Amino acid sequence: MKKRAVKKSGLQGVVPQSMSVALQQLLLPMMMASDAIKNGLLAFVQQMGMLAFSELLHAEAGALAGPKGKHAKDREHHHWGTTSTSLPFGGRHVVVERPRVRRKGKGRKEVELPSIAAARTADPMPNHVAEQIALGVSTRGYQRALEPVDESLETRGESKSNVSRALIERTTEQLAEFLDRRLEDLQLAAMFLDGIEIAKHAVIVALGVTLDGTKVPLGVWCGSTENHVVASALLQNLIERGLVVDAPMLFVIDGGKGIRKALNDVFGDRAVVQRCQVHKARNVRDHLPQERRAYVRQQMRDAYKSKSAKTAKMKLGQLASWLEANGEDAAAASLREGLDETLTVLRLNLPTTLCRTFSTTNAIENMNGTLRRVIRNVKRWRGERMITRWVALGVAESQRGFRRVKGHGQMTILVAALRPKTVVVAEERKVA
């Protein structure tokens, strides 16, 4: 009855609106009070923390040099006043007043207090800067991304220039870790190779897959174009760092002729190549008018889902003949080019899950997507060194989310298909 009365009187929308205004008037002061309490509590905790830290420093100075103002006959250190010191704190530096202690005798050098040494390594600013930048924070917006500190504390290091220096320091370290890491202990079953364009430079990235399906970033090389010289330089660098490829291994590539030629030059018949089916379908599509793209795409998908390479090749051959009969010679030529290498996983008779995993470069495309997200805030590039530093940052960020490839429990099937003789020898040794 009441609901009907409200509808008839035209007050149905008025009641909720008035309640909404009342709730806003009630909740707004509560939210403001909560924010004030949070900031006040944070400031209180920081003040108490700094006070406790100061007491700790004075206690350590007293333990080394004895009580201040009292004579100690056998002491080896003495108090030497105080000084201001900048220490990392929450992604920035804060200035603290600390006591100084000095050795007695000829080598009168200042002694670093244990807590000062620990504080300098506990929260290194370059690591914090790199993490924030990888999450999308710009160098100009870094200060606003930090937790607020009490106004009584003097802070440093939040300016754009300081943040940039810290970022360069950390990315240089990451690049060295990435490019200098030894690879002797890696046992790979497959490798993904793909290129990404950054600042009009071609960056080729290598991602390895171990025998248990673990993804491992291997290396990166930067050049003007994605040609075989750049790709060869990357592969040679992996070998120089200890990578052993003494048996057939699966290489999944995007179809670029430069990478394919480099694989042939460096590894010869040990390189079992699978060209990305998605890239192949995309290349064919680009030669077609809009009205034929959906049909051709579906026909290629159906062919790649075939149970055998023979069936898939027959279907794709029929599609190429249909394209030629309908005047699409360029699309037909694109489809036939490198056709056999798009069917490698089918020829190896891999399980369906492994076929999906290794028939495309999706595994490395996901990493490239993280690279694009990490570098999107860069407005001005300054050469290949800067590009490779940022790529190292993106690789480190993407590696946090790495999981083993889909079908990793069936990796022994892939290894057996690639290296049947090796598997037979291993089984004979077990029997013996």
N, C-alpha and C positions, 0 to 999 in steps of 0.2 A: 504494500500500500504506500509506504513512504517513497519507494523508488519511483512509483508511478506519479506521485505528487510532484516529485522533483522534476520529472520529465515534462509534465504538463506546465509547470510554472516556468520552464526554461532555465532552471538553475543547476542543471546537471553538470555543466562545465565550470560553474562558479565555485562549487564546493571544493573540488580537487585543487583548483588554482589558489584558493584562500589557504587551504591546508599546506600547499607547497610553499607559499610565502611565509607562513608561520614556521614551517620546518627550517627554512633558510635562516630566518631570524633567530631561531633557537640554536642551530648547528654552527653558524658562522662564528660566534664568539667562542664556542667550544673548540673549533678547529684552530682559531688564532691562539687560544690559550694553550692548546696542545703543542703548537709550533714553538711558542715562547718557552714552554717547559722543556721541550727537547733541546733547544739552543742553549738554555740556561744550564741544563744538566750536562750538556757536552762541554760547555765552558768550565763548569765546576770540575768535571773529571780531568780536563786538560790541566787546570791549575793545580789540582792535587797531584797529578802525575808529574808535573814539572817540579813541584815542591819535593816530592819523594825522590826524584832523580837528583836534585841538588843535594839532598841529605846523603844520598848514596855516594856522590862524588866526594863530598867532604869526609865521609867515613873512609873511603879508599885512600884519600890523601893523608888522613891521620894514621892509617895503618902502615903507610910507607915512611912517613916523615915524623911520626909520633905526634902527641898532642901539641897544638899550636901554642907558642909562648912558654913552653916548658923545656928545660934542658934535658937532653938525652945523650949520654956519653958515647954510646956505640952506634948511634944512628948513621946510616949511609946516605940518606936523602934529607933534604930540608925544604920547607915551604918557600914558595917563590911568587907570592901574590896571586892575582886572579887575571883572567882574560876572557874575552867573548869568543865563543866557538859556534860555528854553524854546523848543525847536525840534521840529517834527513828525518822528516816526520810527516807521514801521511801524503807522500808525493811532493813535498816541498821541503825547504830547509827552515828551521827555526834557530834563532840565536839564543844561546844559553850562556850564563856566566859560570865559569868553572875554575876551581883552584888549580894552581900549577905546582908541580913538584920537580925538583932538580937534584941530580946526583952531586955528591960531594967529591972533592979531589980534582985531579987533572981533567978527566973527561966529563966536565960538568955539563951534561946534556939533560934536556928536559925528558921526563919519563911520562909516557902516555898512560893514563888511567885505564884499567880494564873496561869499565863501562863505556868510556868514550870510544874505544876500539870496537866494542860490540855494537854500539849504536850506529857507527858508520857503515856497518855491513848488514844491519838488520833490515833496513828499509831503503835500499838503493834507489835513488830517484830515477836513473835511466830506465830501470825495469818498469817502474810505475808509469813513466811517460810512454814507453813503447806499448804497454798494455792498453792505456787509454786511447792512444792514437789508433791502435788496431781495432778498437771498438767503435771508431768513427769520430772521436773528438779531435777537433782541429787544434793546431798549436796556439791560435788566438783564443780559443775557447777552453783551454786546459784549466786555467785558474778557476773558472766557474764550475768545472766538473769536480773540483776537490771538496772535501768536507770542510766546513767553516772552522776557523780556529779562534780562540779567545783573542780579543783586541789587544790585550796586554802583551801578547807574544809578538816579537819582531820576526817577520817571515821574509824569505828570499827565494829566488829561483823560479818564480811563477811567470816571468815575462816570456814573450814569444821567443826572444833570442836565446834565453837560457833553456827553454823547453826544446828548441831546435838543436842546441848543442848536446843536450842529454839524449835526444833521439838519435842523433848521428853516432854518438858513442855506443849506444846499445845496438843499433842496427849494424854497425861495423863489427861488433863482437859476434852478433848472430851470423853475419855473412861469413866470418872467418870459421866459426864452428861448422857451418853448413858446407863450405867449400873445401875445408881441410880435413874433414872427418874421414878416417880410413874405412875401407869397405871390404877388407880381406875376410872378415867373419860372416859376411852376408851370403846366404845361399838363396839365390833367386830362381823362381820358376817363370816369371813374366816381368815385363817392363812396359809401362805406358810412356809414350813420348808425344808431346803436343806443344804447339807454339801459341803465344799470346802477344798481341801488339801493345806496347806501352811507349808512348811519346815517340811514335814513328820508328820505334826499334822493335825487332823481332826477338822475343825472349823464348827460348826452348827449355822446357822443364822435363826432367826425367823422374818418374815415380816407379819404384820397384815393388814387386810383390814376392814375399818370401814363400818358402815351401809350406808354411802353415797359414798363408793367406794374409799376413800382416803387410800393410802398406808402409813403405819407407821412402821419403823424399831422398833422391840421390844427388841431384845436381842441377845447375842452371847455367845457361850460356846466353850471352846477349850479342846481337849483331844487327846490321842494317836491314837484312832480309832473312827469311827462313830458308836459306840455301844449304847445300850439302856441306859447304865449308864450315859453317857455324855448327851444324849438327854433328859433323865429324869431330870438331874441336870438343864438343861436350862429351861424346863417347870416348875419345882418347883421354880426356881428363878423368873419367870414371875408371878407366883401366890403370892410369898412372896412380890413382889413389887406392889401387889394390883390388878392384872388382874383377872377379874371375868368371869368364864365360867360356868354359871348355867343353860344353855340351849344348845341344840345341835348346833354345829358349824362345818363348813366345814374346813377340814385340807387337804391341797394339799401337797403331799410328793413325793420324787423321787423314792420310792419303797424300800428304805433301811429297812431291818428287824428291825434294832435297833431303828429307829425312830418310826416305827409302833408299836413295843412292848411298847415303852415309852408312846405313846398316849393312849394305852389301860390301862396301869398301872396308869396314872395320871388322865385321863378324863373319862375312861370307855366308856359307850354307848353315852356319849355326843359328842364324837369325830366321826364325819361323814367323812370318809376318801376317798379322790380321789387320786389314784396313777397316776403319770404322764404318759400320753400315749406315749410321745416321748421317755422317758426312757424305757418303756416296749418294744417299737418297736426296740430300740437300743439293748436291751438285747437279743431279739430274733434274730436279725440280726447277732450278734456276734457268734451265734452257727451255722450259715449257710455258705456254700461255696459261692463264689462270684457270680456264675451264677444264684443263686436262690434269692439273696437278694432283687433285684429290684421288682420281682413279689410279694414276701411276704410283702414287705413294702407297696406296692400299695394296696394289699388286706386288710391290717390292716387299712390303711387310709380310704378306702371305708367303712369298717365296723364301724369305729368310727364316720363317718359322717351319720350314720343311724338315722332315726327319733325316734327310740325307743331303749331302752336297750335290749329288747327281741330280736329284729332283729339283733342288733350288736352282741349279745352273740351267736346267731345261726350262723352268718357268721364266727365269730372267732372260734367257735367249729368245723365248717366244715374245716377251714384252718388248725387247729391243727390235725384233722384226716388225711388231705392230707399230712401234714408233716410226720406223723407217717407211712403212706403208702409208702412214698418215703425214709424211713430210717432215717429221721431227728428227732429222738426221743428226743434229748436234746433241740432242738428248740421248739418242741411241748410241752415239760414239762415246759419250760420257759414261753410259751404263756399262758398255763393254770394256772400257779401259780399267785394267786392274780387277776385273770381275772375280777371277779365281781367288785373289787374296782377301776378298770380302767373305769368302766361304771357308776359311781355314778352320774355324772352330767346329764347323760341321764335318769337315774331313777328318778331324781328330776324334770324332764321335764322343764329344764331351756331353755330360748331363745337361739338361735344360738350363738349370741355374747358372752353371759355369759358362754356357753359351751366351746367356744374357750378359754376364759380367764382362766377358772378354771379347764380345762382338762389337763393342763401342768404346770410345774414350771417355765415357761418362765419369769413371773413377777419377781421372785427372781433371776433367772439366769442372767437377765440384771444387777442387782445389783452386783452379783458375778463377772460379766465381768468387772465392774468398779473396784472392789477390785483387780482383777488380774492386771489391768492396773496400779493402784496406787502402788502396791508392786513390780513391775517388776524390779525396780532399786536396790532393797535390795540384797546385796551380802552375808551378813552374819547375820543369825538369832541368837538371844540370849534368847531363852526360850519362854514360853507361854505368859508372860507379854508383851513382845515386839510384839508378833503376834497379841494379842488382841488390843494393841494400834494402830497398823497399820490398823487393821480391822475397828476400830472406825473412823480412818481418811478416809478410803474408803467409809464407810457408810455415813459419813457426806458429802462427795463429791457426791456420787450417789443421795443423797436425794435432792440435788439442782435441779436435772432434773426430779424429780418425778411428775407424773401426775396421775389423778384418773384412775382406771382400765377401760378398754374398756367395755362398757355396764353398766357403773355406774348408769345410769338412770333407770336401771331395777333391782337394788339391792333389792328392796322390794319383788320381785318375789322369789329371792333366800332365803330371810328371811322367807317368807311365806311357802316355800317348806321345809325348815329345821324345822320351829317352827309353825306349823299350829295352835296349841292350843293357843299359845301366841297371834297370830294375831286375832283369834276369840275373845279372852278375851278383846283385845284392841278395837275391833269394838263394842263389847257389851257396853263397858264403854262410847264410843262416843255416842251411841244411848241413853243410860241412861242420 
